[in-house]
Amino acid sequence: MDYNAISSDVMRGYIDLMILRALSEVDSYGYEISKKITEISQNGYTMKETTLYSAFSRLEKQGCLHSYPGTYTGGRERTYYTLTPTGQEHYRNKCEEWELTKELINNFVAKKEATNGHN
């Protein structure tokens, strides 16, 4: 499936959901979260590093994530992220929002058999 056909405007609305889902099972750091997002999307979507880190900052300010220092690699300390209870609630809300969005937009998606001869 070609997920590149999805507009960046649509994807922007679900960055939080993707990051929160990637962190829903275990604390992790940026590169691993990025890999998890690519894995969950079955290699159909790769989040840009700038998008990822600006979302981390925003989600942390909203109280959805907490960051803490982790292991050292190559002389640099990794920053790990964990979901807070607020983040867990935000993830549930974004999942519910997605279900409602799909339901609403499906009302506007033309079905082939329903549109025959009506352009």
Kinemage of the C-alpha trace (Angstrom):
@kinemage 1
@onewidth
@group {chain A} dominant
@subgroup {mainchain}
@vectorlist {calphas} color= white
{ca met a 1} P 0.000 0.000 0.000
{ca asp a 2} L 1.317 3.451 -0.887
{ca tyr a 3} L 0.951 5.520 2.274
{ca asn a 4} L 2.889 8.330 0.583
{ca ala a 5} L -0.388 9.228 -1.133
{ca ile a 6} L -1.736 10.437 2.242
{ca ser a 7} L -1.325 14.196 2.526
{ca ser a 8} L 1.030 15.576 5.136
{ca asp a 9} L -1.888 17.632 6.501
{ca val a 10} L -3.782 14.446 7.344
{ca met a 11} L -0.707 12.780 8.848
{ca arg a 12} L 0.045 15.860 10.970
{ca gly a 13} L -3.202 15.309 12.847
{ca tyr a 14} L -2.131 11.833 13.955
{ca ile a 15} L 1.519 12.338 14.917
{ca asp a 16} L 0.572 12.228 18.618
{ca leu a 17} L -1.346 8.985 18.201
{ca met a 18} L 1.601 7.313 16.442
{ca ile a 19} L 4.149 8.402 19.042
{ca leu a 20} L 1.945 7.532 21.987
{ca arg a 21} L 1.206 4.116 20.472
{ca ala a 22} L 4.919 3.482 19.977
{ca leu a 23} L 5.464 4.255 23.679
{ca ser a 24} L 2.416 2.358 24.927
{ca glu a 25} L 4.325 -0.812 25.787
{ca val a 26} L 7.784 0.286 26.873
{ca asp a 27} L 9.831 3.427 27.542
{ca ser a 28} L 12.147 4.247 24.686
{ca tyr a 29} L 14.363 6.880 23.051
{ca gly a 30} L 13.976 8.801 19.804
{ca tyr a 31} L 15.649 6.481 17.312
{ca glu a 32} L 13.890 3.400 18.712
{ca ile a 33} L 10.530 5.211 18.701
{ca ser a 34} L 11.087 6.177 15.078
{ca lys a 35} L 11.912 2.551 14.204
{ca lys a 36} L 8.800 1.361 16.082
{ca ile a 37} L 6.584 3.762 14.111
{ca thr a 38} L 8.057 2.471 10.848
{ca glu a 39} L 7.557 -1.123 12.042
{ca ile a 40} L 3.934 -0.572 13.123
{ca ser a 41} L 3.214 1.029 9.741
{ca gln a 42} L 4.706 -2.051 8.049
{ca asn a 43} L 7.422 0.148 6.510
{ca gly a 44} L 4.758 2.412 5.023
{ca tyr a 45} L 5.594 5.542 7.005
{ca thr a 46} L 8.803 7.025 8.359
{ca met a 47} L 8.536 10.023 10.643
{ca lys a 48} L 11.038 12.800 10.050
{ca glu a 49} L 13.413 13.448 12.925
{ca thr a 50} L 12.374 17.111 13.217
{ca thr a 51} L 8.709 16.091 13.404
{ca leu a 52} L 9.461 13.486 16.048
{ca tyr a 53} L 11.503 15.719 18.343
{ca ser a 54} L 9.191 18.716 18.082
{ca ala a 55} L 6.300 16.379 18.974
{ca phe a 56} L 8.270 15.056 21.983
{ca ser a 57} L 8.717 18.619 23.202
{ca arg a 58} L 5.051 19.503 22.686
{ca leu a 59} L 3.779 16.275 24.290
{ca glu a 60} L 6.072 16.761 27.267
{ca lys a 61} L 4.814 20.344 27.762
{ca gln a 62} L 1.246 18.966 27.666
{ca gly a 63} L 2.141 16.463 30.386
{ca cys a 64} L 1.701 13.438 28.107
{ca leu a 65} L 5.341 12.355 28.198
{ca his a 66} L 8.101 12.456 30.754
{ca ser a 67} L 11.740 12.349 29.660
{ca tyr a 68} L 14.640 11.052 31.684
{ca pro a 69} L 18.337 10.348 31.080
{ca gly a 70} L 19.217 6.853 29.985
{ca thr a 71} L 22.207 4.908 28.783
{ca tyr a 72} L 25.312 6.344 27.185
{ca thr a 73} L 26.241 5.404 23.636
{ca gly a 74} L 29.218 6.829 21.846
{ca gly a 75} L 29.724 9.344 24.649
{ca arg a 76} L 26.190 10.733 24.416
{ca glu a 77} L 23.444 10.203 26.935
{ca arg a 78} L 20.165 8.990 25.469
{ca thr a 79} L 16.948 10.682 26.501
{ca tyr a 80} L 14.199 8.185 27.211
{ca tyr a 81} L 10.493 8.937 27.108
{ca thr a 82} L 7.679 7.380 29.057
{ca leu a 83} L 3.920 7.860 28.897
{ca thr a 84} L 2.309 9.613 31.823
{ca pro a 85} L -1.279 8.901 32.909
{ca thr a 86} L -2.211 12.063 30.961
{ca gly a 87} L -0.456 10.596 27.909
{ca gln a 88} L -2.343 7.316 28.270
{ca glu a 89} L -5.613 9.224 28.409
{ca his a 90} L -4.584 11.387 25.430
{ca tyr a 91} L -3.812 8.198 23.453
{ca arg a 92} L -7.251 6.741 24.257
{ca asn a 93} L -8.891 10.030 23.254
{ca lys a 94} L -6.968 10.149 19.962
{ca cys a 95} L -8.044 6.558 19.210
{ca glu a 96} L -11.690 7.461 19.865
{ca glu a 97} L -11.298 10.600 17.758
{ca trp a 98} L -9.922 8.489 14.900
{ca glu a 99} L -12.918 6.128 15.029
{ca leu a 100} L -15.309 9.091 14.909
{ca thr a 101} L -13.312 10.666 12.084
{ca lys a 102} L -13.467 7.468 10.015
{ca glu a 103} L -17.203 7.185 10.643
{ca leu a 104} L -17.840 10.787 9.579
{ca ile a 105} L -15.578 10.802 6.523
{ca asn a 106} L -16.955 7.466 5.314
{ca asn a 107} L -20.242 9.323 4.796
{ca phe a 108} L -18.492 11.419 2.161
{ca val a 109} L -16.548 8.680 0.395
{ca ala a 110} L -18.256 7.810 -2.864
{ca lys a 111} L -18.966 4.138 -3.368
{ca lys a 112} L -18.493 2.951 -6.953
{ca glu a 113} L -21.920 1.351 -7.215
{ca ala a 114} L -23.603 4.390 -5.660
{ca thr a 115} L -21.982 6.878 -8.040
{ca asn a 116} L -22.546 5.169 -11.406
{ca gly a 117} L -23.684 7.864 -13.826
{ca his a 118} L -23.606 10.583 -11.144
{ca asn a 119} L -20.475 12.690 -11.518
